[in-house]
C-alpha cells in the first residue's frame, strides 16, 4: 500500500522503543522493541494512515440506504478496522491475512449490515464472515462505505484507491474539465453507467479506466453504498468480473474474493506494502536506492511473513542502521 507522505522517523522510533538507538545495530534489542505495546500502536497508526481511516468521517449514506445513526455508524466503522488490524498484528499475520482473512469484529449496527444472524449489542465481538462473498480489509464496511456516494457504490474511487495504493500502478491525474457521472438511469446498472462515461473508445479517460481503475472497482459491485451485499442492481444481475492491471498484466478476476486472492499472490502488492512501511518509518519518500530493500521485504511478505517479522527485518536493515546524516532526525 503506497503512502503519499510520512511522519518523522524519530516519531516512529519513539512509538516503538524507549531506547531508539539500540535497535540500529542489535537484532536482539530489535526483537525487544517489537514486543513493546507502543509498537503495536505504530502498526495501528500506520494502517489507519494507509487505509485512509480518517476519511470514514465523510460517510453520509442516504436514508434509504441506511436509516440508523450515521455518527454511530462512522464510529463503528473505525472501530472495526482498528480491531481487525490489531487482530492481524496479534495473531502474527501479514499482508496476506490483511487481504484475505474472513474474520472481523462487529457490533449490532455492523452485524445488521453484514446480514449476520444472532444477537448483537453495543459491544464488539469477533465473527467469521462468509468467505465466498468477502475477504480482508477491502471486503469490510469501512472501505466500501467511504468509497461510495450517498446512494450508490463508487467503483471509480474504490478502483483508484486499490490500483494506486495496493497495486502501486501509476495512474495519471484526470484531464481537466471532465464532466461528472450522469444521474442514475432506471434502465442501467451502476457499472453500465460508469463504463459508458469512462470507457468510450478513443477518449482521454479510457486509457486509465479500462484496465487500471474500473476493473478493481467493479469487483466490488456486489456491495452497495454501505457495503451491504447485493446480487442485483436496478433489477439486473450485478457483474463483478474484469481484468485489472496487476504485475504489469491484465489479470482476469471473477469478483472481490478472487481479486483479494490475486492481490495476496501479487509480488507488486507485497512490494507496494513494503514501500509504504519503508517510507513511513524512515520519514521520507522512497528513493531509487531503496529498490533492493523493497524487493527483499516483498519477497518475505509474499512468503507470508508476519507484520512483526517484516518490521524486525526493516529495523535491522541498512536503511535503518546506516542512515546518512541528511536523513537523521
C-alpha angles and dihedrals in degrees: 000000000000120000126212097211137359140219119242120289089231090059092051091050093049090053094051104039143018086211104049095170095059100067093055091081108009121077089190094057089043088061089050093051091052090056093056116106093233089063089060086055090054089053089050093049093045092055092043086056100046092042092049092232090165087069091063085086087071093064107121110161119189116253092250089058098042122007099182135087106308094196089052090048091054091051090050093049091053092047093050092055092045093052093044093053090047088051092052090050097044095046091050097244128147139203092309090060091045089055102038112024115122092202122102142148125251144178125198094281095053094039089059093052091046089051093236119167122225137055119308130173139176095301124083122246132183115253138173114236125210101280091201090065107035140008137185134350094316091056090055126097100253097063093040096048097045090050095056139079119245090271110018141040113260109223092176095061094036088052096043091053094050098043094049103034104029105028094030092223115165109240122181122232112264117266118262121271097021107167118235123255112284117250116278114277121216088225097053136064120231089254093052090050092052093045093051092050100043109023105051106140114258096017125125091244098052097072094065101025099051096064111356102049120010100050091056090053097040090060086071098050088111087075124073130215093295096035097263112153117251137172100195137046121195089347094305128106114267113246115209103165123110148132111257120188107256127163089353096305137090102250121198115236129179101203145324093299092052090047091051090053092046091050091049089054094044119107088203093057092050091047089049089054090049091051091053094052093046093050093044097051097037091049095226140085116275116266136204092259089060094065096095091049091049092052092046092051092043091053090053092047091049088056087059098256112169126251087252092055092047092051091049090053090049094046091055097040127109088251087070104027097045104036116158121246089251091061097048117108 
